[in-house]
Amino acid sequence: MIAMKFHNLRYLCLGQIVLFVLGANALKAQNNNVLGQNISKIDNVITTAVPFLSIGPDARQGGLGDAGVAQAPDVNATFWNPSELAFIDQQMGFSVSYAPWLRYLVPDINLSYLSWFYKLSKGQTFGGSLRYFSLGNIEFTDNNGIQTGTFNPNEFAIDFSYARQLGDQWSGAMTGRYIYSNLTGASAVAGLYTRPGQSFAVDLSTYYHTKDLELAGKKCEFRAGADISNLGPKISYSNDGIADFLPMNLRIGPSLTMNLDEYNKLSIMVDFNKLLVPTPPYYLLSKINGSDSLKNGQPIIAEGMNPNVSVTDGIIQSFYDAPGGLTEELNEIDICGGIEYWYDNQFAFRTGFFYENQYKGGRQYITMGAGFKLNVLNIDVAYLLPISPNNPLQNTLRITLGFAFDKAKPGSKDADNANDGDTPQ
């Protein structure tokens, strides 16, 4: 039998099991998951497999409280709302982002992100991205504590998006995604032989914008977006028949940009997020030993609904299955928003907030960020300031380098093709 020795915070999704490091960081880590949520027994947190798919990877939105479904289009729209790419002004571009994760607890977990787009004629754009999540190194030992090897748990997702204008102000997009999650190195854990988890998913999104607004004598732009992400089959890590939902999510929100004058521009945006995954029910406890009461080998549900349903039923059920009724359903909606100020389209300053109900994970933080644009190069940084003390997300820093290339010179054939259906920002 091979055992796993974890030196820092780690997690392992095998069915509903989540393992954490017990060591120097045990007191800090034992009630938190990889998203930084509080998952103590008094909370009714919705958990899924491959939660790294829910982590905002880039620094621009990282400085805006992770709001971005209705942002002004940029290369990182492949994560937030691929429909925005149909209205992007440049011909092609790519970005690279990096974020050390849970630095307050561990030094070697990180998220890397590569995103790109290429604009076709007539308002059509292709895009794609690669997300790579590394959980650092672990040591394998035998029953005598002798080291038998090391392993680097890791996960990644590859996306391809197609966005198209549906009119002068509307667009839509579809994204296909391949997901790979290798958390155990195909070893045996607690007597259970494991394998890497694999799945696929699709995103569906839409985007609306208009420039025909005026507020307080200033020209304004209004945007709205909606994105349903990670729709796909459950993912499994073993042959025991147990599988977990992907982090299927609904994100909607508006934004407003006000052109204060020739050099100054201010944007305000708000996103609302809800997981399209069943809420865990409350189970009837035995009066004898305090564990779950069983009937025909299955736990008896006291409040709520059975979460072991199909993907389609789970999506529908997620809107009304919370044990606490409508109040708890509303508590499952995360709210995030941000303010972005641009000077001369070269210097940006950002701030934002993220709010999650204390009984649904409790992530509550303020973000700050800055950006600099020079010709084809964009540099963005973001920093997270948690409201609660000893938050595992504190000291989170995200950095993004972006490159965007304009169309061909006016008058050329390529420029005429690239201009078809294009709307400048």
N, C-alpha and C positions, 0 to 999 in steps of 0.2 A: 504494500500500500504506500502510495506517495502522498505526503502531506504538504501543505503550502504554508510557508512562513512569510508573513507580511510585515515589513518594517515600518510602513507608513499607511495612510488612508488608502484603502482599495475597496472596490465593490465588485460583486459578482452576481449577475442576474441569472439564476437558475430557477425557473418558475417564478415564485414570489420571494426567493431568498436574496438578501443583500448582506454581503460580508464586509466588515470594516476591520481596519488594522487595530490590533490591540498592542500597544507599545507606548512610546513616549507621548503620543498624541491621542491616546485612547479616551481620556476624559473629554477632550474637545470634539472627537470625531464620532463617538458612538451614536449620537442622535441626529446625524446629518447624512445626506446622500450626496451624490456627485454634483447635483445642481445647487448645493448649499442650502437645501431646505431642511427644516426641522421635521423629523419623522418619528418623534417620540410617540408613545402609545396613546397619549391624550389627544393627538391630532389625527384627523382622517384625511391624510394626504393621498392623492392619486399618484401611483407610481407606474412606470412603464419600462420596457426594455429600451436599450440604446438612448438614454436621456441626453447624450451629447448632441443629438439632432436638434434639441431645443435651445442650445446655447448660442446667443448672438455672437458671431465670429469676428465682426469688423469693428474698427474704432469709431467710425462716424456715428453709427447708431448706438454704439457703446456709450458715447457721450451724451446721447439723447434719451437715456433711460430705456434703451432697447425698443424704441418706437421707430417704425420704418415702413409700415404697409402703404402709406400714402406720401412718401418722401419725394423730393425732386429726384429724377432718375440718376443713378450712377451704377458703376460696374458691380457693386455688391447687392444690387436688387435681386440677383438670383436667389438669395436667401429670404429676403423680406417680402418681395412681391415681383415675380418675374415679368408681369404685365407691364411694369414701368419701362422695361427695356425697349418696348415698341416706340417710345417717345424720346429715347436718349439722343442727344445732339451729336455725339462723336461717331465716327465710323467704326472704330474698334478700340478695345482696351482690355486691361487685365489688372488685377491687384493681388497682393500677398499680405496676409494678416497673421499675427502671432499673439497668443495670449497665454501666459503662465496661469494655471487655474488652481484655485484653492491654495494660494500661496501661504495663507495664514496657518494652514495645517501641514502641508507637505511641499517639498521643493521641486518635485520632478513630474508633476502632471501638467500637460500643456495641450492647447488646441491650435492647430495650424490650418490655414484656409487659403485656397487659391481659387480665384474667380476670373471669368473672362466673358467677353461678348463680341459679336461681329454683326454689324448692321447691314441688312440686305436692302434692296430697293422696295418701294411701295410699303413702307412701314413695317417691315418684317425684320426680326432680329433673332439670332441664335445666341444662346448663352450656355454657360456651364460652370461647374465648380467641383472642387475636391476638398473635403473636410477630413482631417486626420487627427484623432484624439489618442494621445499616449498616456498611459497610466503609470509610467516609470518602470522600475525593475522589481521583480520579486524573486525570492529564492525558494527552490524546491528542496525539501528535506525528507528523509525516510523516518520511520517510527523511532529511530534512535537519535534523531536530531542531526544526522550527518547530511551535509549539503550534497545534493545530487544534480544540481543544475540551476540555471536562472532563466527567467522568462520576462518578456516585456508585453503585458496586456495592451492591446491596441484595438481601435475601431476606425473605420473610415466609411465615407459615403461619396459616391460619384454621381453628379447630376448633369442632365442635359435639358435645356429649356428652349421652347419656341414661343416667341411673343409676336402678336400681330395686331395692328390697329383695326378696330371694328368701326371706325368713324373718325371724325375730326377730333373728338374728345374722349373716345372710349378705346380700350384695348383689352385683350385677353391673352392668357398664356397657359401652357401645360408643361409640366416638368416630369421627367422620369428619373428615378433614383435607384441605384444599387447600394445595398447596405451590407457591410461585413463587420462582424464583431467577434474577436478572438480574445477571450478573457482568461482562459485556463490552459492554453497550449495543448488541448485534447488530452489532459491528464484526468485522473480520478480524484474527485472531491467528495469527501464523506461517503465513500463507497459507490459514488455515482460516476460513471464514465461520461465525459463531456466531449463536445465538439464545437467548433466555431459556429456562431449563429449567422445565417444569411437570410436576406429578404429583399424585396423590392417595393417601391412605393411611387405614388404620383402626387403632384400638387396641381391644384386648379386655382386660378386667380383672375381678378379683373381690376381695372384701374380707370379712373375718370379724372379729367382735369379741365379747367377752364380759366382763361385769362380775362374774361369779360366782366370783371368785378371792380368796384371802386368803393373804398372805405375811408372815411375821413379825408376825402380828397386825394387819396393815394391809390395807385393802381395795384390790384391784388390778384393773386392766383389761388384758386381753390382746388384741392385734390382730395380724392377719396379712394380707398382701396379695400379689397377683401382677398384673403388667401386661405385656402384649406390645404394643409400640408400633411405629408406622411401617410396618405391613404394607402394601406397595403395589408397583406396577410401578417399574422402573428409570427413572431420569431422564437425559435427554440434552440436550446443549447445541449440537448441530450435526446435519447430515444425513449424517454419515459412518458411521452405524450403531453407533457406540460409545455405550454407556449404562452408568451406574453404579448400584449398589445404594443404596437409602435406608438410613439408620441404624436398621434393624430391631433391636429390643432386647428382651430378656427381663429383667424386674426382679422379684425376689421378696424377701420379708423379713418378720420379726416385730417387734413392739414391746411393751413392758410399761410401764404407768403405775402408780405406787404413790402413793396418797393418804396422805402422811405424817401429816397432821392437818388441821384445818379450813382452814388457810391455806397449807399447803405441799404441793406435788405434784412428783413427779420421774418423768420418762419416759426410757426407754432404747430405742433402735431400731437395727437393722442391715439394710442392703440388700445384695443380691448382683446384679450386672449382667453380662450376656453378650450381645455383639452376635450376631445371627442372620444373619451374613454370612460367606461363605467366607474362609478364611485364605489369604493369598498363599503360593504354593508356592515352592520353591527351584528355579531353572532351571539347566540344565547350561551351563557356560561354555565358550567356545571356547578351545583352547590357543594359538591364533594371536594373537588380539587381546584376549582377556579378556571379550568381549561374549557375549550369550546365543547358544548354538548353535541353529540353526534346522533344522526339518524340514518341508518343504512350506510354507515361509514362516511357520511358527509356532514359538515357543520350545519347547525340549524340557524337560519337567518332570523334574527329578532326584529331588525329594522332595515329597510333598504331592499335591494333586489340582487338576484344572483349575478355576479360579475363574469361568470364563465359562459359567455355567449359568443356568437359569431361576430366578425368585424362589423358587418352591416347592422346587426341588432345592437351592438355596443355603441355605435355612433348615435343611433336614434335614442337608445336608453340613456345616454349621457346627459340628456337635457331634462330628465325628470326622475332619476333614480336615487338621488341623494337621500340618506336616511333622515336628514333634517328638513326635508321639503324644499319649498321655494327659497327660503332664506339661505340654506346651505348651497343650493344651486347658484345663487347670486354671488356667494362667497368664493365660488370656484372661478370667477372671472378676474383675471389679473389686469391691472390698469397701469399703463406706462405712458409717459409723455415727455416732450422736450421742447426746448427753445434753441434756435440756431440763428446766430447773427453773422452776416458776411459784410466785410468791408472791401469794396472795389473788386469783388469776386476773387480775392486772393487770400484774405485772412478770415478765418472762421473761429467763433467762440461758441461753445455749446454747454448746456446744462440740462438735466432731466431727472426724472424720478421713476421708480418702479415700486408698485404696491401689490403685495400678495397677502391675503388674509392670514392672520396668525395661526389659524387652525388648518390651513391648507398649504403649509410650507413656511410661511412667515418671512419670505424674502421682502425686505423693505430697505431701499437704499436710494441715495442721491448720486448722480453721475456728473462729471465735468469732463470737458474735452476741448481740443483745439485742432485746427486744420490750416494747412498752408498749400496754396496752389501756385505752381510756377510752370508755365507752358504745358508740357504733357505730364508733369509729375504732380501728384497729390500726396501729401503726408498728413496722416491723422493719428492722434493719440487720445486715449480716454482713460479715466481713472474713476474707480468706484469707491464711494464713501457710505458704508452701511450706517443705518440709523441705530440699530441695536449693537451693544458691545459684544466683543468676542465672536463676531460674525465670520464664518469660514470664507466669505467672499471678500472680506476687506483686503486692501492692498492689491486688488485686481487691476492690472494694467493691460490695455490692448493697443497694439500698434498696427497700422495699415499703410502700405506703400502702394499707390495706384498710378497707372499710366493710361492715359486716354489720348487717342490720336484722331485729329480732325479729318474731315473728308478731303478728297482730292481738290486741287485748286479749281476755282470757278472757271467755267468754260470748257473743261475737259469732259469727255464722255463719262468717265467714272464719277465725276462730280454730279452730272445730271442724273445718273442712276441712283446715287446715294441720296439725292435730295428728294426723290419721289416719296411723298407721304411723310416727310420728316418735319417735326415740329421742334423748334429750338426751345431750350429751357428758358 
